[in-house]
Amino acid sequence: MQYDVVVVGGGPAGATAAEDLVRSGYTVAMLDREGRIKPCGGAVPPRLIKDFFIPETQIVAKVNTARMISPTQRHVDIPIENGYVGMVDREHFDPFLRQRAIAAGAQCYAGTFTRISRDETGTVVHYRDKISGTQKQLTTRIVIGADGARSSVAAAEVPGGDTIPYVIAYHEIIEAPRRTATYDPQRCDVIYDGSISPDFYGWIFPHGGQASVGMGSMAKSVDVKGATARLRETAGLAGCKTLRKEGAPIPLKPLNRWDNGKDVVLAGDAAGVVAPSSGEGIYYAMVGGRAAATAAAAALSSGRAKDLQLARRMFMREHRQVFRVLGAMQNAYYRSDERRERFVSLCHDVDVQRLTFEAYMNKKLVKARPMAHLKIGIKNLAHLTRLVSPLRI
C-alpha cells in the first residue's frame, strides 16, 4: 500500500500531524518506536487544552502558582490569575494522542526509522520492525519527520538538520508527598541555581500523586543525575520513592529550514520548536505538527514541493516574536548566578508577572498595556547594567 503521508515519530507533534491528515481524508502511516517516555515537566497551557480538545482525564494536576527560586534560595511566588496550568504525564499523554490518531484512521507501525530512499513507486521509508527485528518499508508521497531533537530524518534529509543546539534534560518521576513546607501539589517550582544547572534551570512539577524533578544543561561536564539528587535533597524529596528515570536532548532553536524541497517536512523537536528560556515544548510541538500537516496537505493537493515551506512560515509568523524575546532573556540572564539572582528579583514585579502569564496562557505577547512594557524595559535595563541591587525587591 502506498500512503499519502508517513509520519516518523508518534509524540505530540507526530500524532497531531497524523490525526489532522487522516481527518482531512489522507492515508497516513505513523512509525513510532514505542516504549520510550520523554523527560518532561508536563506543563500545558489552557490554550493547548482548548485547541487540541484534551479531555479532563489527561490532566493529572492543576497548578495555580509558579515559584521562582534564586541561587541564594530567595523565592517569588507568581499566582496564575484567571485560570491554571495543566499538568500531563508523558507516560500516558503520548499514547493517548497516538490512539486518538489511530482511532481516526492512521495506521501505526512499531519500529525504528533507518533511512529514506526513492524509486519509481515513490518515497520509501525504511525501518527496523520492533517485533521481528527485520527491515521493512513504507511507500509514501510525503514524509513528516517528528522523531525528536536529534532527528535521524532531519540529519539525513534537511540542510542543517544535524547541527541543532540542545540541552540534555534529565528527570525523575517520584511518588510525591502531600503538602509539605517545601512541596506544594498545586505549585511549579523553577530553580535558577548554577549548582543545579550552570546554563538552564531545575524544576519540581507536580503530577497528582507523583512529581517530576529534573534539570537541563548544555554543559557536557554536568552530572545530571547528581544535580537532580541535590535538587531532591534541597527540596526534602530525597526519601520519596523513584518510579522512573528519563533523559533526552531538548532543542533550543528552530531550524532555519524545515523541508528538503522535495518530499520531507519536519515538526516538533525535529524542527527545534522548544521555547528558549522556559523550555516549553508540548504546545509548540503540537502546533508544529498541525503546521506540518497543513503544509503536507497543500503539497499533496497542488503537487508543488515548495508548499512544504508553509509549515515553517505559518509557525514563525505566529510565534517568532515570542521565541525572539525568550531567547534574548535566556542569553541575558542564564549565564551566571549573579544574573539569575537579578532575574528572580525582576520576577517580583507585578507587571512582569501579569504579562508573563498572559503571554504563556494565550501564546502571544500582550500589547494592551504599553506603559507596563515600558516599565519592564527600564527595570530590565537597570538590572543588566547593575544600576540596582538584585536584592532590592
Secondary structure, DSSP 8 states (H G I E B T S, - for coil): -EEEEEEE--SHHHHHHHHHHHHTT--EEEEE--S-------EE-HHHHHHTT--GGG--EEE-EEEEE-TTS-EEEEE-TTS-EEE--HHHHHHHHHHHHHHHT-EEEEEEEEEEEEETTEEEEEEEETTT--EEEEEEEEEEE---TT-HHHHHHSTTTT---EEEEEEEEEE--SS-SS--TTEEEEE--TTT-SSS-EEEEEETTEEEEEEEES-TT--HHHHHHHHHHHTT-TTS-EEEEEEEEEE-S--S--B-SSSEEE-GGGGT---TTT---HHHHHHHHHHHHHHHHHHHHH--GGGGGHHHHHHHHHHHHHHHHHHHHHHHHSS-HHHHHHHHHHTT-HHHHHHHHHHHHHTS---S-HHHHHHHHHHHHHHHTT-S-TT--
